Amino acid sequence: MAEINLGPISINLREIKSISDKIFNYIKLNDNNFSEYFFIVGKSNIDYCVYQSGLRPYIPLIDLLYLEYLKYLLKKEVIKKLLIFPSVDLSFSDQDVEAFKFLEDRIKSIFKETINSIDIIDPFEQKTNVPSVSLLSNEFLKTLQYVSSKDFLKFIRERLGLEIKDYTEFNRYHPEELKLVSIFVHLVRCYIIWNKFLSIGLLKNNEHVNLGFLIWETEVDKLGLFHKLATGNKKITLTAMLGKSCMVNRNKPVPVFREGETINFFEEEPVIVKKLLQKNKTEIKIYENILLTILKENYNFSVAKGVSKKIKDFIKGFSLNNPSLEINSLSKSASRVLYYIVKLKEIYYG
């Protein structure tokens, strides 16, 4: 590494880089907030917010980020009522009533302070479904046609700022074999949600309703159906809340749809350790920042001087109780991830 000589001052560029890296990491560590991961397009005073997720019972860390963001918005009174609709997800093995009940209990532990402001819809209850004949109705088929139309693609580009050339890119980062399944599930589930709104009279009264939708930015097919059905109704305003993609590299997002690769928050800690040992630095850093954001934004957690020692002591204790695990092979960042997961679980179960 070369040196720059400024008269009597000699500066080593490696030292400059080391100092700048430390400053950057310090700023990044202390600047964890939800705005790094989400942006809202529309009005912020949301009457009903819909979050349609896969039935992933042990809750991937990315899903946890979305749920904690929604909790944050509830606490800030940006959202009045939250409706969570899990859907069958073929990327995970447990997809039955028991899996839903497990997921429901975990979600309730996360939202315990705001539990009265959420409804979790059981996907296996008959009353949550629509008659099969409705899925061949003129209304539903025209809505499907609209979601793949040039008008909707123009809407996406102009209103959301997303460059998506056609419907085949709606779920571009989903596993290849699940892209068509994802579109099918998203649109049918959205139609069920819409009909639920109609059945409870939500969209029939004379009051204005602002409907919000939290989606991953590539899953705009979820928004398309609602946009079409709400068009022409001056009493309905749509607000999109988009989650930015968390990418391990240019073509790979943080795993959510690969059960064996996905870091799930409510898995046993030894299972999480084994997965962390297989992850690269970039992915682990993403998890660390996500967990810090949640702890900072919703639980007033700060990285004080004593935290590093607490993490070291925690890892030592964990190693003693799990001698078969290569716990000492975890990087410092991975050790922090494990520690933050345990801290959050204590909060949820406390």
C-alpha positions in Angstrom: 0.0 0.0 0.0 1.5 3.4 -1.0 1.9 6.4 1.2 1.0 10.0 0.5 3.4 12.6 1.7 1.9 16.0 2.6 4.9 18.0 3.6 5.9 16.9 7.1 2.8 14.6 7.4 3.1 11.0 6.3 -0.2 9.1 5.9 -0.5 5.4 5.3 -3.4 4.6 3.1 -4.0 1.2 4.8 -4.4 3.1 8.1 -6.8 5.5 6.5 -8.9 2.6 5.1 -8.8 0.9 8.5 -10.0 4.1 10.3 -12.7 4.8 7.6 -13.9 1.3 7.9 -14.3 1.6 11.6 -16.1 4.9 11.2 -18.4 3.4 8.6 -19.2 0.4 10.7 -19.9 2.5 13.7 -22.3 4.7 11.8 -24.0 1.7 10.2 -24.2 0.0 13.6 -25.9 3.0 15.2 -28.1 3.9 12.2 -30.2 0.7 12.1 -33.8 1.7 11.4 -36.8 0.4 9.5 -36.5 3.0 6.7 -33.4 1.1 5.5 -35.7 -1.8 4.6 -39.1 -0.4 3.8 -40.7 2.6 2.0 -44.3 3.7 1.9 -46.1 4.8 -1.3 -49.3 6.6 -0.4 -50.9 8.0 2.8 -49.5 7.0 6.1 -52.8 7.0 8.0 -53.9 3.4 7.3 -57.3 2.0 8.4 -56.7 -1.6 7.5 -53.3 -3.1 6.6 -53.0 -6.5 4.9 -50.0 -8.7 5.3 -50.2 -11.9 3.2 -47.3 -14.2 4.0 -46.4 -17.8 3.4 -47.2 -20.4 6.1 -43.6 -20.6 7.4 -44.2 -21.7 11.0 -40.8 -21.1 12.5 -40.6 -17.6 10.9 -37.6 -16.8 8.8 -35.6 -13.7 10.0 -36.9 -11.8 6.9 -40.5 -12.6 7.9 -39.7 -11.5 11.5 -38.4 -8.1 10.1 -41.7 -7.6 8.3 -43.8 -8.5 11.4 -41.7 -6.2 13.7 -42.1 -3.4 11.2 -45.9 -3.8 11.3 -45.7 -3.8 15.1 -43.7 -0.6 14.9 -46.4 1.0 12.7 -49.1 -0.1 15.0 -47.3 1.4 18.0 -46.8 4.6 16.1 -50.6 4.5 15.2 -49.8 4.6 11.4 -52.0 1.5 11.2 -55.3 1.1 13.0 -55.9 -2.6 12.3 -53.7 -5.3 10.9 -54.9 -8.4 9.1 -52.4 -11.2 8.7 -53.2 -13.9 6.1 -50.8 -16.9 6.0 -51.0 -19.0 2.9 -49.9 -22.6 2.2 -46.3 -22.4 1.2 -44.8 -25.4 -0.7 -41.3 -24.4 0.1 -41.8 -25.6 3.7 -42.7 -29.1 4.8 -45.2 -28.3 7.6 -48.3 -27.0 6.0 -51.2 -28.2 8.1 -53.5 -26.9 10.9 -50.9 -27.7 13.5 -48.3 -25.6 11.6 -50.7 -22.7 11.5 -51.5 -22.9 15.2 -47.7 -22.9 15.9 -47.3 -19.9 13.7 -50.3 -18.1 15.2 -48.9 -18.6 18.7 -45.5 -17.2 17.7 -47.1 -14.2 16.0 -49.1 -13.5 19.1 -45.9 -13.6 21.2 -44.4 -10.9 18.9 -47.5 -8.7 19.0 -48.4 -9.1 22.6 -48.5 -5.4 23.4 -50.6 -4.7 20.3 -52.6 -8.0 20.2 -56.0 -6.2 20.2 -55.1 -4.5 16.9 -54.4 -7.6 14.8 -56.4 -10.5 13.3 -54.7 -13.6 12.1 -56.8 -15.4 9.5 -56.9 -19.2 9.6 -56.3 -20.4 6.0 -57.9 -23.8 6.8 -61.3 -22.4 8.0 -64.0 -22.8 5.4 -65.4 -19.3 6.1 -62.2 -17.7 4.9 -62.6 -19.1 1.4 -64.7 -18.1 -1.6 -66.9 -20.4 -3.7 -64.8 -22.1 -6.4 -67.3 -20.7 -9.0 -66.1 -17.2 -8.1 -62.7 -18.0 -9.4 -64.2 -18.4 -12.8 -66.3 -15.3 -12.6 -66.1 -12.5 -15.1 -64.9 -10.1 -12.3 -62.0 -12.4 -11.2 -60.9 -13.3 -14.7 -60.9 -9.6 -15.8 -58.8 -8.8 -12.8 -56.3 -11.5 -13.7 -56.2 -10.0 -17.2 -55.5 -6.6 -15.7 -52.6 -7.8 -13.5 -50.6 -8.9 -16.6 -51.6 -5.8 -18.7 -49.5 -2.9 -20.0 -51.6 -0.5 -17.9 -50.7 -2.2 -14.6 -47.0 -2.5 -15.7 -47.1 1.3 -16.4 -48.6 1.9 -13.0 -45.8 -0.1 -11.3 -43.1 1.8 -13.1 -44.6 5.3 -12.6 -46.0 5.0 -9.1 -43.7 2.5 -7.5 -40.5 3.2 -9.4 -40.0 -0.5 -10.2 -38.6 -1.7 -13.5 -40.6 -4.8 -14.2 -41.0 -5.7 -17.9 -43.8 -8.3 -17.6 -45.7 -10.5 -15.2 -42.9 -13.2 -15.3 -40.8 -10.8 -13.2 -43.4 -10.3 -10.5 -41.7 -12.9 -8.2 -38.3 -12.8 -9.9 -36.4 -14.0 -6.8 -38.7 -16.9 -5.9 -37.4 -20.4 -6.7 -37.9 -21.1 -10.4 -40.2 -24.0 -9.7 -42.4 -21.9 -7.5 -42.9 -18.7 -9.5 -46.1 -19.8 -11.2 -47.4 -21.3 -7.9 -46.6 -18.0 -6.1 -48.6 -15.9 -8.6 -51.6 -18.3 -8.3 -51.5 -18.3 -4.5 -51.0 -14.5 -4.3 -54.0 -13.7 -6.6 -56.4 -16.3 -5.2 -55.5 -15.2 -1.6 -56.0 -11.6 -2.5 -59.4 -12.3 -4.0 -60.3 -14.1 -0.7 -59.2 -11.1 1.3 -61.2 -8.7 -1.0 -64.3 -10.9 -0.5 -63.8 -10.9 3.2 -63.8 -7.1 3.2 -67.0 -7.2 1.3 -68.6 -9.8 3.6 -68.0 -7.7 6.7 -69.3 -4.5 5.0 -65.9 -2.8 5.2 -66.1 -1.4 1.7 -69.9 -0.6 1.7 -70.2 2.1 4.2 -70.0 5.8 3.4 -66.7 6.4 5.1 -63.4 6.7 3.3 -61.1 3.7 3.8 -57.4 3.6 3.4 -56.2 0.1 2.7 -52.5 -0.7 3.2 -50.6 -3.6 1.9 -47.1 -4.7 3.0 -45.4 -6.7 0.3 -41.9 -7.6 -0.9 -41.1 -5.2 -3.7 -41.0 -7.9 -6.3 -44.4 -9.4 -5.3 -46.5 -6.7 -7.0 -49.0 -9.2 -8.2 -50.4 -9.0 -4.7 -51.1 -5.3 -5.2 -52.4 -5.6 -8.8 -55.6 -7.4 -7.9 -56.5 -4.8 -5.2 -55.7 -1.9 -7.5 -58.0 -3.2 -10.2 -60.9 -4.0 -7.8 -60.6 -0.6 -6.1 -60.4 1.4 -9.4 -63.3 3.7 -9.7 -64.3 3.6 -6.0 -63.6 7.0 -4.6 -64.1 5.8 -1.1 -61.0 3.5 -1.2 -57.4 4.7 -1.1 -54.6 2.1 -1.5 -51.3 2.5 0.3 -48.3 0.3 -0.7 -45.6 -0.5 1.8 -42.7 -2.2 0.0 -39.9 -4.2 1.6 -36.6 -3.7 -0.2 -34.7 -6.8 -1.3 -32.0 -8.0 1.0 -29.4 -9.5 -1.4 -26.5 -11.8 -0.6 -25.2 -11.1 -4.1 -26.6 -9.6 -7.3 -28.9 -12.5 -8.1 -29.5 -14.1 -4.7 -31.7 -12.7 -1.9 -31.4 -13.8 1.7 -33.0 -17.3 1.7 -36.7 -17.5 2.7 -38.0 -20.1 0.3 -35.3 -22.8 0.9 -36.2 -24.6 4.1 -32.7 -26.1 4.6 -30.9 -22.8 4.0 -33.3 -20.4 5.7 -32.4 -19.1 9.2 -35.7 -19.4 11.1 -36.0 -17.4 14.3 -38.1 -20.0 16.3 -35.9 -22.9 15.5 -33.8 -24.4 18.3 -30.5 -22.6 18.8 -28.3 -25.6 17.8 -30.0 -25.8 14.5 -29.5 -22.0 13.9 -25.8 -22.4 14.8 -25.3 -25.2 12.2 -26.9 -23.0 9.6 -24.8 -19.9 10.6 -21.6 -22.0 10.2 -22.5 -22.4 6.5 -23.2 -18.8 5.8 -20.9 -16.2 4.3 -20.0 -12.9 5.8 -22.4 -10.8 3.7 -25.4 -12.9 4.7 -24.5 -13.0 8.4 -24.0 -9.2 8.4 -27.5 -8.8 7.0 -29.0 -10.9 9.8 -27.0 -8.9 12.4 -28.3 -5.6 11.0 -31.9 -6.9 10.8 -31.9 -8.0 14.4 -30.2 -4.8 15.6 -32.8 -2.8 13.8 -35.7 -4.7 15.5 -34.0 -4.4 18.9 -33.3 -0.7 18.5 -36.6 0.4 16.9 -39.0 -1.6 19.0 -37.2 -2.5 22.3 -34.8 0.5 23.0 -31.8 -1.8 22.7 -28.4 -0.1 22.4 -24.9 -1.5 21.7 -23.3 -0.3 25.0 -19.7 -1.1 26.1 -20.7 -4.0 28.2 -22.5 -5.9 25.4 -19.4 -7.4 23.8 -18.5 -9.1 27.1 -22.0 -10.3 27.6 -21.9 -11.9 24.1 -18.5 -13.6 24.9 -19.9 -14.9 28.2 -23.0 -16.1 26.4 -21.0 -18.0 23.8 -18.9 -19.6 26.5 -22.0 -20.8 28.3 -23.6 -22.0 25.1 -20.5 -23.9 24.2 -20.4 -25.7 27.5 -24.0 -26.8 27.1 -23.6 -27.8 23.5 -20.2 -29.5 23.3 -20.9 -31.3 20.0 -21.3 -27.9 18.2 -18.4 -26.0 16.6 -19.6 -22.9 18.4 -16.1 -21.5 18.7 -15.9 -21.5 14.9 -18.6 -18.9 14.7 -17.4 -15.5 13.5 -17.9 -12.5 15.8 -20.8 -11.3 13.7 -22.5 -14.7 13.7 -22.0 -14.9 17.5 -23.8 -11.5 17.8 -26.6 -12.9 15.6 -27.1 -15.8 17.9 -27.0 -13.6 21.0 -29.6 -11.1 19.5 -31.9 -14.0 18.7 -31.8 -15.3 22.2 -32.3 -11.8 23.6 -35.4 -11.3 21.4 -36.8 -14.7 22.4 -36.5 -13.6 26.1 -38.5 -10.5 25.2 -41.2 -12.5 23.4 -41.5 -15.1 26.2 -41.0 -12.8 29.1 
